[in-house]
């Protein structure tokens, strides 16, 4: 498990209803609790490379807990557009598979409950549904790219 995986796991836990996650491997144990400092217990290992890396891991996790600044999203000109935002951290997909049609495209009309995309989080594929009726004006995220919690995915004209 590398630093990116640990950071992603920390962000997922902070934005979900999960209070604690423990991962055990033969060379380390990772225990992350919400509202408590993350801890790592490193078991004695015989691999020289891993032994050199292990002391740096707690510092990296502490750095990962520092609030990351949000990247400002291109604001829509003061209009009536509604944003569909990501409810989780994960990977954004516009279709159910490479050979499948896109869920929605610019200009498509959507209704309440229509699937607009999939977000993969920790090997689970979550269908994201529209909470309102309207017309897709802009897709804000490229297919197969990582998204953050509350990141704008689509701009929709409700009229």
N, C-alpha and C positions, 0 to 999 in steps of 0.2 A: 504494500500500500504506500503510495507516494504522497507528498505534501498536498498536491491538488485534490486527491481523493479525500484526504482528511479535511481540507477546507470545505469541499463540497458537502461532506457529511455534516460538518458543524453548521453550515448555513441551512441545510435541509432540516436539521433538528430544531434550530432556532425558529424556523418558520412553520413547523408542523406541530401536531399535538403530541408527538413523542417526547417523553421526559428523559429517557435514558437509553443509550445504545452501548453494548459491549461487543467488541470483536476480539477474538483470540486466534492467534496464529502460533506456529511453533516458536517463532523468534520474538514475538511481542504480544502485548495485550493492550487494547485501546478501550477506554471507558469514557464516554462523553455523557455528561448530565446537564440538563437545562438548569440555569440559575446556579450552577456550581462550576468551579474550574475544571477544565478537561485534564485528565490524567493519563499517563502512559506508564506502564510497568514493563521494563525490558527484562526478559529472561536471559540468563547467561547463555551466550552463543559462542560457537567455535569459529564462526566465519569472521575473519579479520576485518573485511570491508564493512560488514554490518555493525560490528562493535565500534568502528570509528564513526559511523553515521548515527547510531542510537543516541548519544548524548545531545545531539543537536535537535532531535525531534521535539522535546518539550518546548524549546525556544520557538520552534517553527509553529507549534500549535498556539502558543501564547500570542505570537504575531498574527495568526489567523483569526484570533478572537477580537482583534482591534476592528472597530467598525470600518468597513470599506466605504469610501465615498461613492455616492450614486452618480452614475453618468447621466447628465441631462439628456432627455429625449427631445428630439426636434419637436417643438411645440406647434400645434396646429394654429393657424391664424384664428384669432378670436371668433370661433364659429360654434355651431351646434353639434360638432362631431363628438361621438362617444368613443371611448377607448375600451378595447378588450385587453385586459392585462393578464399576465401569467400568474396563476395561483400558486406556483411553486418554482423551484430551481430545477433545471433539467435541460434536455436537448429538444429543440423545437422541430417538428416535422409537419409539412403541409399536406402530406398524403399518408395513407396506411402502409405504403411500400413503394419502392422505386418504380414499379411497373403499374401502380394504381393511380387513378385520377386524383387531382388536388381536391381537398375538401371544399375550399372556397378560393375565388380569384377576385381581383379588382372588378367591380361592377356587379358582382353576384348579390342577389337578394337573400337575406338570411332571416330565419324566424327563431323564436324562443326555442331552445333545445337542440338546434342544429349544431352538429359537430363542425368546428372551424379549424381545428388542428389537433395534433397529438403532442404531448410533452412526455419524454422518457425521463424518469427519475429512478435511479437505482434499479435498473432493469425492469421497471414497470412502465407500461405504456398507458398514459392517462388521456382519455379523450376530453378535450376542452369544448364545452358547449356555450353557445351564445345565450346571454341572459335577456336579450331584447331583440326586437325586429328592426331591420334596416338594410342598408346597402353598403357593401365593403368599398371603402374609398381608397385605402392604402394598406399594404402589408408592410409592417415596420421591421420585420426580422427575416433574414435569409434562411432558407431551408437547411436543416441539419446543423444549426448553430446553437451554442449554449445560450440559455436565457436565465435571467435572475428573477427572483420573486418580485411581483408587482411591475415588471417590465411591460411596456406597451407592445402588444403583438399586432393589433389591427386598429385602424380608425374606421368608424362606421357612421354613416349618415342615417339618423333615425327617421327621417321624413319619407 
